[in-house]
Amino acid sequence: MVTRIGTSRRKTRNKFKRHASEKGKIPLSKYFQKFEVGDRVGLKINSAIQKGQFFRRFHGMAGKVSGLKGTCYKVDIKDGGKEKVLFVHPIHLIRLK
């Protein structure tokens, strides 16, 4: 087997690129978003903040908030028929209807 070179952020140059209107100062309201247990959220990585980032494979998926751990939220997602749990900082979450 060949050993892969690089970290977990390899091959993300275009995936984590932000639109021109999203660049610059991040509003504090994004940091302090509040979610309730059972809320549906979208997973979208903000590449400027490394804290509470999840693995790149889950970028663009949707999940359900199932708890709180420190400042991060426990999010349940379905990945290929399996239930998985991610701990995500609120800056990487978008509220879905």
C-alpha positions as CSV (number, residue, x, y, z in Angstrom):
1,M,0.0,0.0,0.0
2,V,1.1,3.5,-0.7
3,T,1.3,6.0,2.2
4,R,-0.7,9.2,1.6
5,I,1.3,12.4,2.1
6,G,-0.3,15.3,3.8
7,T,-2.8,16.1,6.5
8,S,-6.6,16.0,6.8
9,R,-6.9,19.3,4.8
10,R,-5.3,18.0,1.7
11,K,-7.2,18.3,-1.6
12,T,-9.4,21.1,-0.2
13,R,-8.2,24.2,-2.2
14,N,-11.5,24.6,-4.0
15,K,-13.8,22.8,-1.6
16,F,-13.1,25.3,1.3
17,K,-12.9,28.4,-0.9
18,R,-15.2,31.1,0.3
19,H,-17.2,33.5,-1.9
20,A,-16.0,37.1,-2.1
21,S,-19.0,38.3,0.0
22,E,-18.1,35.8,2.8
23,K,-14.5,36.9,3.1
24,G,-13.2,39.4,5.7
25,K,-14.3,39.8,9.3
26,I,-16.6,37.1,10.7
27,P,-19.6,38.5,12.6
28,L,-19.7,37.6,16.3
29,S,-23.3,36.4,15.8
30,K,-21.9,33.4,13.9
31,Y,-19.7,32.5,16.8
32,F,-22.6,32.6,19.3
33,Q,-25.4,31.0,17.4
34,K,-27.7,29.0,19.5
35,F,-29.2,25.6,18.4
36,E,-31.7,23.5,20.2
37,V,-31.7,19.7,20.4
38,G,-33.5,18.4,17.3
39,D,-32.7,21.4,15.1
40,R,-31.7,20.5,11.5
41,V,-28.3,22.0,10.5
42,G,-26.2,22.1,7.4
43,L,-22.4,21.5,7.7
44,K,-20.3,24.1,5.9
45,I,-16.7,24.6,6.9
46,N,-15.4,28.2,7.4
47,S,-11.8,27.7,6.4
48,A,-10.6,30.7,8.5
49,I,-11.5,28.9,11.8
50,Q,-9.8,25.6,12.6
51,K,-11.5,25.0,16.0
52,G,-14.3,22.5,15.8
53,Q,-13.8,21.6,12.2
54,F,-15.0,18.2,11.0
55,F,-13.5,16.0,8.3
56,R,-13.7,17.3,4.8
57,R,-15.9,14.4,3.6
58,F,-18.9,15.7,5.6
59,H,-18.7,19.2,4.1
60,G,-22.2,20.1,2.6
61,M,-24.1,17.4,4.5
62,A,-27.1,17.9,6.7
63,G,-27.6,16.6,10.2
64,K,-29.5,16.9,13.5
65,V,-28.3,18.5,16.7
66,S,-28.4,16.0,19.5
67,G,-26.5,17.7,22.3
68,L,-23.8,20.1,23.5
69,K,-20.2,19.5,24.5
70,G,-18.4,22.6,25.7
71,T,-18.8,25.2,23.0
72,C,-19.4,22.6,20.2
73,Y,-22.6,20.9,19.2
74,K,-23.0,17.1,18.8
75,V,-24.4,16.6,15.3
76,D,-25.8,13.2,14.1
77,I,-25.4,12.6,10.4
78,K,-26.0,9.6,8.0
79,D,-23.0,8.7,5.9
80,G,-23.5,5.8,3.5
81,G,-26.3,4.2,5.6
82,K,-24.3,4.5,8.9
83,E,-25.1,6.9,11.8
84,K,-22.1,9.1,12.7
85,V,-21.6,11.7,15.4
86,L,-19.6,14.9,14.8
87,F,-18.7,17.6,17.3
88,V,-18.9,20.9,15.4
89,H,-18.2,24.5,16.4
90,P,-21.3,26.7,15.7
91,I,-19.3,28.8,13.1
92,H,-19.4,25.7,10.8
93,L,-23.2,25.2,11.1
94,I,-26.1,26.7,9.1
95,R,-29.6,26.5,10.4
96,L,-32.0,24.6,8.0
97,K,-35.8,24.8,8.0
